[in-house]
Amino acid sequence: FQWDHTCSRDLAGLERAAYEQSRGAVDAVKDLIGDFELLNEAQLRPEVQREVPWNSVGTSVAPYAGKACVASLAAALRGMSRAVRDVAAASGLPLRIILGVVGREFGFLTAMQQQGVQFDVVGFHVYPHHHQASLLSDPWYGPGGPLAQLAAFGKPVHINEMNCGEIYRDAYENEPGKPVTESCLRSLAKHLGDLRSQAVARIESVHIYELLDEPAKQPPESRFGLMYELGRPKPHLALVTAFAGAPITQAEESELTGRKLLDAAQIAAMRRPRALP
């Protein structure tokens, strides 16, 4: 279904096919993987965007009603979610379902719930710029900001794609010391700091996209890495490591404190105690 954009009108057949394919895939890896996301950025599928343009409706559900491609998507997601539920029941394993949202279209999640799509965790993709308001309150996402909107579903949250928005700018140099790259670092420090200190949503994890640059791709997809390649880290990696509470070297700490992204006391306060052997 990931590559099928035809908006089948045979909703029962589509749900059945999605169920069968997903059940086989989930059953094969259930001992290794506990969380399963239903597609990737599902509301950005071109056929869905033709019916409900991205970031056009916010928390509203009504624009999703009576739309053929939305109904087709919901049927596929229903089948997938039932498959995960059934494998969990049959195996006794605590498998969970993630349904994600991008931007401020929180009404998409409600619309899918109303059409019988089950999920346990809310996924969220966000690429904020340094100049943007705090994720704790940014009104662009709706009342209370994005975290309040995510928390309203009463489920844990995985921010399963995040990086700075500056990477999308044509002027992004991907080189420490250059102005837009440094703005990216300030953006990560600002927004990760807010996420680490917040108590609004039950955020279980923040995944930075991605570990390594992919120079074979066209910009911006070529430059999201925390490292240029293995063995060539960017300051971004030290910054994310510090926020994760893991050890960094004195040289890496100096990179962060010299830029005033964090001070030594902040880094020390975030560091987790090393587990005893």
C-alpha positions in Angstrom: 0.0 0.0 0.0 2.9 2.4 0.6 3.3 2.7 -3.2 -0.4 2.4 -4.2 -2.0 5.8 -4.7 -5.1 4.6 -6.6 -7.7 5.2 -3.8 -9.5 1.9 -4.1 -13.2 2.0 -3.6 -13.2 -1.6 -2.5 -12.6 -0.7 1.1 -13.4 -4.1 2.5 -10.9 -5.8 0.1 -8.3 -3.1 0.8 -8.6 -3.6 4.5 -8.4 -7.3 4.2 -5.2 -7.1 2.0 -3.6 -4.6 4.4 -4.4 -6.9 7.3 -2.9 -10.0 5.6 0.3 -8.3 4.5 0.8 -6.6 7.8 0.1 -9.7 9.9 2.7 -11.7 8.1 5.3 -8.9 8.4 4.6 -8.2 12.1 4.5 -11.9 13.0 8.0 -12.4 11.4 9.6 -9.7 13.6 7.5 -9.6 16.7 10.3 -10.9 18.9 12.6 -8.1 17.8 10.4 -5.1 17.3 7.8 -3.8 19.8 6.4 -0.7 18.2 5.0 -0.5 14.6 4.2 2.7 12.8 1.3 2.7 10.4 3.0 4.0 7.2 5.2 7.1 7.2 3.8 10.6 7.1 0.5 9.2 5.9 -1.3 12.5 5.6 1.3 13.7 3.2 0.4 11.1 0.6 -0.3 13.0 -2.6 -3.8 11.6 -3.1 -4.8 12.6 0.5 -3.3 16.1 0.1 -5.4 16.7 -3.0 -8.5 16.2 -0.8 -7.2 17.8 2.4 -4.2 20.1 1.8 -1.5 19.8 4.4 -1.6 22.3 7.3 -5.0 23.6 6.1 -7.4 22.3 8.7 -5.5 22.1 12.1 -7.6 20.2 14.6 -10.8 20.1 12.5 -12.1 16.7 11.6 -14.9 17.7 9.2 -12.7 18.2 6.1 -11.7 14.5 6.2 -15.4 13.3 6.0 -16.7 12.0 2.7 -13.3 12.0 0.9 -12.7 8.9 -1.2 -8.9 8.8 -0.7 -9.1 9.5 3.0 -11.5 6.6 3.3 -9.1 4.4 1.3 -6.2 5.3 3.6 -8.4 4.7 6.7 -9.3 1.2 5.4 -5.6 0.3 4.9 -4.6 1.7 8.3 -7.5 -0.2 10.0 -6.3 -3.5 8.5 -2.7 -2.8 9.6 -3.8 -1.9 13.1 -5.9 -4.9 13.5 -3.0 -7.1 12.4 -0.7 -5.7 15.1 -3.5 -6.2 17.7 -4.1 -9.8 16.6 -0.4 -10.7 16.6 0.0 -9.2 20.1 -3.0 -11.2 21.4 -1.8 -14.4 19.8 1.8 -14.0 21.0 1.2 -12.4 24.4 3.8 -9.7 23.5 3.2 -6.1 24.3 3.2 -4.8 20.7 2.2 -1.2 20.2 0.9 0.8 17.2 2.2 4.3 16.3 0.2 6.7 14.2 2.0 9.8 13.2 1.2 13.4 12.4 3.3 16.0 10.6 2.8 19.8 11.1 -0.4 20.9 12.8 -2.9 18.5 11.3 -4.0 16.9 14.6 -7.5 16.5 13.2 -6.0 13.8 11.0 -5.5 11.6 14.1 -9.0 12.2 15.3 -10.4 11.4 11.9 -8.6 8.1 11.8 -9.8 7.2 15.3 -13.4 7.9 14.2 -12.9 5.6 11.2 -11.7 2.7 13.4 -7.9 3.0 13.2 -6.4 1.8 16.5 -3.1 3.2 17.9 -1.3 3.3 21.2 1.4 5.9 20.6 1.3 9.3 18.8 4.2 9.9 16.5 5.3 13.4 15.6 7.7 14.8 13.0 9.0 18.3 13.6 11.8 20.5 12.1 11.7 23.8 13.9 13.8 26.8 13.1 15.7 28.7 15.8 13.6 31.8 15.3 10.3 29.9 15.8 8.4 30.1 19.1 8.9 27.4 21.7 7.4 24.0 21.2 5.9 24.5 24.6 3.6 27.2 23.4 3.8 27.9 19.7 0.2 29.0 18.8 0.6 28.1 15.1 0.0 24.4 16.1 -3.2 25.2 18.0 -4.2 26.2 21.5 -1.4 25.4 24.0 1.1 24.6 21.3 2.0 21.2 19.8 2.7 19.4 23.0 -0.7 20.3 24.4 -2.3 19.0 21.1 -0.3 15.8 21.3 -1.2 15.3 25.0 -4.9 15.7 24.3 -4.9 12.1 22.9 -4.0 10.7 26.3 -1.2 8.5 24.8 2.6 8.5 25.0 4.4 10.4 22.3 7.3 9.5 20.1 9.0 12.4 18.3 10.3 10.0 15.7 11.7 12.6 13.3 13.4 15.8 14.4 16.1 18.1 13.3 16.6 21.8 12.8 14.4 23.5 10.1 17.5 25.4 8.8 18.6 22.2 7.0 15.8 22.9 4.5 17.2 26.3 3.5 19.0 26.6 0.2 21.7 28.6 2.0 22.5 25.7 4.5 26.2 25.2 4.3 26.5 21.9 6.3 29.8 23.3 7.7 30.5 24.3 11.4 31.3 27.9 11.8 29.1 29.0 8.9 26.0 31.1 9.8 23.1 28.9 8.8 24.8 25.8 10.2 25.4 27.6 13.5 21.7 28.7 13.5 20.8 25.0 13.2 22.8 24.2 16.3 21.1 27.0 18.2 17.7 25.6 17.0 18.5 22.1 18.3 19.7 23.5 21.6 16.6 25.6 22.1 14.0 23.1 21.1 15.7 20.0 22.7 16.0 22.0 25.9 12.3 22.8 25.9 11.4 19.1 25.2 13.7 17.9 27.9 12.2 20.2 30.5 8.6 20.0 29.6 5.8 18.2 31.6 2.9 18.6 29.2 3.1 15.5 27.1 4.4 12.0 27.9 7.3 12.1 25.5 9.0 8.7 25.5 11.7 9.4 22.9 13.1 11.9 20.5 14.7 10.5 17.4 17.0 12.8 15.4 16.9 12.3 11.7 19.5 11.0 10.9 22.9 9.5 11.9 24.9 9.9 8.7 24.7 12.3 5.7 23.7 10.7 2.5 25.7 12.6 -0.2 24.3 10.5 -3.0 21.0 12.2 -2.5 20.0 15.7 -3.6 19.8 18.5 -0.9 18.3 18.8 1.6 18.1 15.0 1.9 21.9 14.7 1.6 22.7 16.6 4.8 20.6 15.6 7.7 23.3 13.6 9.4 24.8 14.1 12.9 27.9 12.8 11.2 29.4 13.3 7.7 30.4 9.7 7.8 31.4 7.2 10.5 34.4 8.7 12.3 33.6 12.3 11.1 31.1 13.7 13.6 29.6 17.1 13.5 29.1 19.3 16.6 25.4 18.3 16.3 26.3 14.8 17.5 27.9 16.1 20.7 24.9 18.4 21.3 22.4 15.6 21.0 24.6 13.3 23.1 24.7 15.8 25.9 20.9 16.2 25.8 20.6 12.4 25.9 22.6 12.4 29.2 25.5 10.4 27.7 29.2 11.1 28.2 31.0 13.5 25.9 34.7 14.3 25.7 36.2 17.5 27.1 36.8 18.6 23.5 33.2 18.1 22.6 32.1 19.9 25.7 34.3 22.8 24.7 32.6 22.9 21.3 29.2 23.3 23.0 30.2 25.7 25.7 32.3 27.8 23.3 29.2 28.3 21.2 27.1 29.0 24.3 24.7 26.2 23.3 25.0 24.8 26.8 27.2 25.6 29.8 29.2 23.0 31.8 26.6 23.0 34.6 23.8 22.2 32.2 25.8 19.3 30.7 26.7 17.9 34.1 23.0 18.1 35.3 21.8 16.2 32.3 24.4 13.4 32.5 22.9 10.1 33.7 24.8 8.2 36.3 26.8 5.4 34.8 25.1 2.0 35.5 27.0 -0.3 37.8 28.3 -3.6 36.2 
